[in-house]
Amino acid sequence: MAFINQKNEQDLAPYNAAQMLVLAFAVGIITGLGAVGFRAMIGFVHNLLFFGKLSFAYDANLHTAMSPWGVLIIFIPVIGAIVVAWLVQTFAPEAKGHGVPEVMNAIYYNEGKIKPIVALIKSIASSVSIGSGGSVGREGPIIQIGAAFASTIGQVLPIPARQRIILIAAGAGAGIAATFNAPIGGLAFACELMLVSINATTVGLVAVATATATYVGRVFLGATPALNIPRLEVVTSSNLASWHGLLLFAPLGVLIGLASVLFIRTIYWFEDFFDEIPGNYYTRHVLGMFLVGVVIYFLMRYTGHYYVQGVGYATIIDILKELLNKPWLLLLLFLAKLLNTSLTLGSGASGGVFSPSLFLGATLGGAYGAILQLLFPHLSSISCAIFALAGMAAMISGSTGAVLTAIAMTFEMTRDYNSILPVIIAVALSSAIRKLISHESIYTLKLLRRGIIVPEGLQADITSASRARDVMEKTFQVVQASDLQHVMEELKNSQITIVEKYGEILGILKTRQFTKPEITPENVGDFIDENFIIVSPFTDLVTIARHMQAKEAETILVSRNPKEKTTNLLLGAITAKEISNNLGRTAKLMS
């Protein structure tokens, strides 16, 4: 497999629109097939370890039956831990954890380069973690798998880094879309957390990938959502249709916002805790997963279900169908899921946080609704399911920072537009409360702990709206090369001096390097910087910065006709100072 030489990559010509559409389509197909294969692998591991059967059939929307192993079920997560630790430590350390931060790091700090082996090891390690009972989700892994596939395509083909990053965002969005059968949610996720720049081109390419991946998933897995939530007819409730009924979701949003902070801090507290325990990766992960096994065993023994093992979709559906509506049990499951997810990820498993967020939001939201009905019996006409649904969306928003994704996916999972208003209220307040207490999301905090800063959410690309004519320095001097030895002393403090010969531009005077210049006709070239670029006054600032970085040029000349190297057509010049000043002005407009 041949990869692009990093030294020559800056000189690559960008692919045209048709070529990028083909690549986005390919990313969607590969990611869709990857999602199907990943779910089959989870089923295989789960059936083998829990029942000793060789089968890929596994429906996460149904509770796992009691394993014939009895109390030995405690050691199933331990077996998974040994396998995961060996895979991660031997082949790909990036496969450890919940995946999304590694993709964000590749986008912002590694030119979109992800090692191809990450996709393979992440899929195997995560399927083992989830299939053996680890309390993590399959969304984070498939995001990283889709991104790794896309990055590999972008490294094999001669494609610039900026277009490779678009493909990675498309792969990540396609992963969400294929996993949840939610193309709009996948598109929103890529736009909120992955794309560096949002415009018609980038959004269109991501949309092609998410739609394609969704279709591939439907061919193999059916058209129903992966988390098949029953339709909620909230409009029939007169209490909820009124404004004061909707206000019931404001305290829920605040509560979930606080719970999001708890979720984020608990995971990283456990991560630090396990790092301080004597031993190595194997012993720490085995210890963590042994405790996970203990929790799921006692839940099965005393409640009749494992409840918090794996992705937990069956439990969520029970809550939304109001089969689980006792506040004390819902709060117990909230704490058990929080503990097991923290143990699983904190000790070093491979898996996502999306499904645990949905579980935590559903249990806490359902408990909130049930307690309201106990305190105020006249609210019994409002289904507790709507509080659970709003709690799910609010927990996604609060913990990951993906506000639009949470709203869009809730609609796609329920197919019920009537639930949107309560969801929006809870989502907005949850996100605001979490940011008030902890600015970093569960994704960006992991990178911040490594000293890496990644923006949470995108800003409008104001920089690309600036043109050369808007930032150029119009005051410059033009000097004949033959006159340099006579005027050098007086030009020494001039900012921009252009050297010409019979009207043709030779270069930029390098006055800063000489305190006492002694110019002769023989050495005049030593005083001239010939590495400059000529652009039109309508060239955008992003393109200018890209040219300066690629050619290692310090000065850009602005001309009425960039193809002519004559001084009479010059309008101005741009240096790093002008670019810096423009960034300072645009920074005032950003939050």
N, C-alpha and C positions, 0 to 999 in steps of 0.2 A: 504494500500500500504506500503510495507516494504522497508526501505532504508538501505544502508550499514552503519554500524557504522564507523565513521571517525577514531576512534582509531585503528581499526583492518584493515582498508583499505590498509595500506602500506604492509601488509602481503599477499594480494591477489595475486594469480597466474594469469598471463596474459592469455587471451583467445587465442586459436590458430588461424591460418589463416582462416580455414574453418568457425569457429564460428564468427569471425569478418566479414567475407563476408556476412553471414546470417544477422547479425545485420545491416550492411550497406544497404543491400537490404531492410530490414524492415524500416530503416530510410527513404530511398527513397520513399517507398510506402506511409508511413504516411505523409511525407512532401508534396508529390504530391497531395494526397487527401486534405491535409490542404490548399494548394494553390488553389485548385478548390473550396473548401468550402469558403475560404476567399473572392475570387472574387464574389461568389454568394451572400455573405453577403453584400458586397459593393453595388451590384446591388439592393438588397432588400431595404437597407437604402436609397439609391439614389431615387429609384422609389417612395418609401413611402413619403419622405420629399419633393421632387420636384413636384410630380404629384398626390400624394394621392392614389397611386396604390399598390396593393400587388403583386409584381412580382420580380423574380430573374433575369430576362432577362436584360442585360446591356452590351453594346458594347462600350468600352472606345475609340475605334478608330473612333467613330462617335460623332459629336457635340450633346450636350444635347439640346433638343428643349426648346423653351421658356416656363417657368413655368406659369401655370394659376394664380399663387398667385400675380403676378405683383410686386409692390414695396415691398410687404411682403417677397419677396425672401431674403431680407437682414437678416431676422431673422431665416432663416433655419440653417445657420452655428452656430447661438447662441444656438438653440435647441441641436445641436450636441455637442457644448461645455459643456453644462450642464451635458449631459449623460457621456461624456468622463471624465470630472472632478470627477464625482461620482464614476465611475468605477476605475479609477486610484487611487484616494485617499482612497477608501474603501478596495480594494482588492490587488492591485499590483502596487506600485510606479514605479517599473522597466519598466512598460508598457508605461510610458511617454517618449516622444521624438522619435528619429528615430531608436532606437533599436540596431544597430550594435555596438556602444560603450559598451553597457551592455553585449553583447556576448563576446567581446574582454576582458572585465574585468573579466568575469567568467572564461575564458580560462587561463589567465595569473595570476590571483590573487585569484581565488576561486575553484581551482581544477576541473573546468568544471561543477560546480554545479549551476543549474538554477531551481528556484522553478517551479513545474509543472503548477501552476495556471497562470504563466506568459503567457503561450501559449494561454490559453483561453481568458484571459483579453486583451492581446495584439490584438488578432484577432477581438474581439468585438469592442474595443476602436478605433482601426485603421479603421475598416470598417465604423464606425460612423463618424470619422473625415473626411475620404475621401468621403463617401457617402453624407455627409451634405455640401460638397463644399470646405473643407479644401484643401489647395494647397500643398499636400504632395503625396508621392508615396507609392505603395503597396509593393515594393521590400524589404525595411528595415524591415517592420513588418513580412513578410513571412520568412525572414532570422532569425529573433528572434524566430518566431514560430517553424521553423524547428530545430533550435538549442535547444529550450526548450524541444521539443519532444525527441530529441537525448539524451539530458542530463538526462531526466527522465528515459529512457531505461538504461542508464549507471549508474543510482543510484539504480534502482530496482534490477538489476543484479549484481552479485559479480565481478565487473570489475575494474581494476586499473585506477587511475586518468588519466594516459597518454593515455590509450585507450579510455576513455570517451571523452577526448578532441578531439581525431580523429573523433569520431562519431559526436561531435558538429560541427566540421568543415564540415563534410559530410552533416549534416543537413542544415547548412548555404548555402553551395554550391548548394544543392538540391533545396533550396528555390528560389535562383536566376534562376536555370535551369528551374524549373517548371513555374515560373512566366513569363519569357521571351521566353520559348521554346528554350532555349539556353544552351545545356549541356556543350559545351566547355567553354562558358563564366562563367557558374557556377563553373566548375572545376578550371578555372583560378582565380576566386574570392577567393575560399577557399584556394588555394595555396598562393596567394599574401597576404591575410589579416588574415587568420584564423589558418592555420596549424603552429604549433610550430616547427615541423621538417618535411622536405620534403624528402621522399625517395620512392622507388618503392612500399612499403607496404602502406604508408599513401595516396599517390596519387591514387593508385589502389582502395582503399576503397572509397575515395571521388568520383572517377569516376563511381563506381558501383551505388552509391547513386544518383548522378546527372543524370546518364542515366536512372535509374529506375523512378525517379521523372518526368523526361521529358516525358517518355512513358506514365505514368499515366495521366499527363496533356494533352497529345495528345489524349488519349482515350476519355476524357470528353470535351476538348476544341478545338480539331482539330489540324492539323499539321502546320498551319501557325503561324508565330511568333506573340506574344502578341502585339507587335508594328510592324504592317505589313508595312514595308517600301518598296516602289517600287525599282526595280533594276535600277541602275545608270550606263549607258554605257559610262563611262568617257574615255575609250580608243579611242572612235571615234573622240574625239576632238584633233586636231593637236596641239593646244595651250597647252593643259594639258599633252599631251604625251611628250613634250619637258622638258628639265631640268629647263628652266626659268619659264615654266608654273607651275611646282611643287613648285618653290620658292615662289609663291603667297601664299602658305600655311604657310610659316614661320612667316610672320607678324600676321597671324590669330592665330597661336599657342601662340605667345607672348600676343596678345590681350586676348585670352581666359585664359591664365595663370593669367593675372591681374584680369580678371573677377572672376576667382576661388577664389582669395584672397578676393575680394570684397564680394563674396557670403558667404564665411566662416565667415568673420568678421561681416557681417551684421546680420547673424543669431544669433551669440552670443552677439552682441550688443543689439539686441531686447530682448534676454533672460535676460540680465542684466537689461534692461530698465523695463521690466514687473516685475522683482523681486523687484524693488525699488518702484513700484506703491503701495500706501496704499490699503489694502484690503486683500483678501485671494485668493487661487487658483481659486475658482469659479469666483469671480468678474474679475480677471485678464484675465482668459481664455475667458469669455463671452465678455469682451471688445475687445480682439484681434480678435475674430471670428465675432463680429459685424462689425468691420472695413473690414474684409475679405468679408462679405456680401455686404457692400457698394461698394467695388471695382467691384465685379462680376455683381452687378446690373447695374452700369453705363456702364460697357463694353457691356452688352447685349443691353442696351438702345441706345448706340451710335455707336456700331460696328456690332450688330446683333448676337453675340455669347458671351457665358460666358468666353470662351477662357482659363482663368487661373484657373478655378475651377477643383478640383480633380487632376487626374494624368496628364491631358493635352495632351494625345496621339493624339487626333483628330487635335489639333493645329499643332503638330509636323508633322503629315502626310500632312496637308495642305501646310506646308512650303516645304516639300520634293517633293510634287507634283507641287510646284511653283504656287499654288493658292493664297498663301500669299507671295508677293514679293516686297511690298512697304517698303522702308527702315524705314520711320518714324513710320509706324505701327508696324514693327518688333521690333524697339527699344522701342516703348511704351509697347509692350507685354513683353519685357525683364524686364523693370522696374516694370511692374505690377506683374509679376511672382516673381521677387525678393522680392517685398514688401509683397505680400500675403504669400509666403513661410515663410518669416521671422516672419510675424504676427502669422501664424498658429503654427509654432514650438516654437517661442519665448514665446508665451503666454501659452504653455503647452499642445499642441495637441499630438496625437500619429500617427506617419507616417514616411515615409522614405524620403531621399534626392536624391535618384537615379533618379527618374522621373523628379523632378525639375531641376536637373543638365542637363538632356537631353533636356528639354524645353529651358533652358537658353542658352545652347550651340547652339541649332537649331536657335533660334531667332537672337542671336548675329552673328553667322556664316552666316545666310541668309542675314542679313543686310550688313555684310561686303562684301559679294559677289555682292549684288545689288548696293552698293555704288561704288565698283570697275567698274562695267559695266557702271555706269553713268559717271564716270571719264574717263574711257578708253573703248570707244564703240567697239574697235576691240576684246575685251574679251567677247563679247556677245555670242560667240559660246560655252563658258563654262557655264554649268548649275549652277545656284545659289544653287541648291540642294546639290551639292558636297561640297560646303562650309558649308552648314548647317550640313551635315553629319559629316564632319571633326570637326566642332564646338561641336557637341554632344559628340563625343568620347573624344575630348580634355577637355571638361568640366568635364566629368566623371574622367578622369585621374588627372586633376589638383585638383579637390575638394576632391576626395576620396583616391588618391594615388594608385589606381588600374590600372596600365598602361596596363598590358597584358589583363586584363578583358575588358578594353575599346576597345582595338583593336579586340579581339576575338568576342565580342558581336556585334560590328559593322559589321563584316563579316557575322555572323550568321543571323543578322536581314536583311541584304541586299542580301545575297547569291551572292555578287558581288566582286570577287577578284580584279577587276580593280581599286576599290576605296581604296585599302589598302595603297598604297604609300602616297597619300595626307593625309590620316588619321594618319599614323605613324609619319609623319613630324609634324603635329599639336599636336598630343598627346605628343611626346617627348619634344617639346618646352614648351607646357603648363605646364607639370609636373616640368620641370626645373625652369621655372620662378616662379611658386608658391613656390617651395622649397627654392628658392633664397630669397624670401621675407618672407615667413612664412613656417618654417620647418614642422609644424604639419598639418595634413590633417583635414578634417571636422570631422572625427571619433576620431582621437587621441587627438585633441585639447579639446574635451569634457572631456576626461579622465584626461588630464593634468591639467585642471581647478579644478579637484578634488584632485590633488596631485598624480595622478597615471600615471606612465610612461609605455607606450606600444610601442614596436618597430614598425616602419612603414616599412614593407617589411622584408623579412627573410634573414638571413645570412646562409652561408653554415655551416653545423654542423661539424666544425673542431674539436670540443672537443671530439666527439665520435670517431674520427679517432685516438686519442691518446690511447695507450695501457698501461697497468700497467708497462711493462718493459721500456716504454719511460719516465715515470715520477717518478719511484721509487727512493728512496734514497738507494744507494748500500752500504753505510758505516753504519754499525750497530755493536753492541756488544752483545755477548751472555754470560750470567753469570749463574752459578749454584745457585739455591735458597739457598743452604747451605752456600754459600760464600758471600751472600749479606751483612751481618753485618760487614764483613771485608773490602769490597771494595765500600761501599755505598758512602763514602765521595768523592772518586775520580771519581765516576760515576755521581755525582750530576749534572754536567754540560754537560753530554753527551746527545745528541739529542734522540737517539733511543737505548734502552737497552732491550734485550729480555731475559726473565728469563726462565730457563729450569730446569728439574729434570730428570736426567738419559736420556737426549736426547729428552724428550717430552716437548713441549712448554707449559708453565704455563700462561704466560701473558707478559705484557709490564710494565717495571719499572716506577712507578709514582714519579720520583725524584723531580718534580716541587713543590709538595705539602709539602715537608719536608725540613726545614732548618737545623735541628740537629736531624737526624734520630737515633733512638735507636731500632735496630732490634733484636728480639729474635726469636727462632724457633716457639714460639707460635703466634706471631703477624706478621710473614713474609707475610701472605696473604693480610694484609692491605696495603702493599706497591706495590702490583701487580694489574694492570688493566687486568682483565680476559675477558673484553668485546672487543674482536678483531675478525677480519674476515680474512680468508685465501683465496686468489684468485690465478689464474694462471697468468703467465706473459702476456697472450694474452687477458685478460679481458679489455674491453674498459672503458674509464674514466667515462662515463655517468653511466654505471652499478655500478662502484665503488662508485660514489657519492650517488647513490640510496641506496646501501647497508649501507653506513655510516649513511645516514639520517634515514633509516628504523630501524636500530639496535642501533642508537645513539652511534656508535663506533667512537673513535678518531683515531684509527690506523688500517691500512690494511697491512697484511703481504703477500708477494708475494712468492709463492713456486712452485717448479717444479711439485709437486703433491699436489693440494689443499686438497685432502682427507686425507693426512697424517699430523699430528701435530708434525713433527720432525724437529729439527733445521738444520740437515745436508742437507735438501732439500731447505732451504730458499735462496732466491736471493736478497731480499731487503724489504723495508717497505715504506708505503705511509701514510703521515699525511696531515692535512689541508694545511700545508705550501707547500707541493709538488703540490697539486691541484691548489693552488693560483698562484704559479710560472708558471704552465702550462697555466692557463688562461691568465696570463700577456703576455706570448709569443704569444698565438693565437690572442690576442686582436690587436696585431700589424698588423695582416693580414686583419682585418675587417675595413670597411669604416664607 
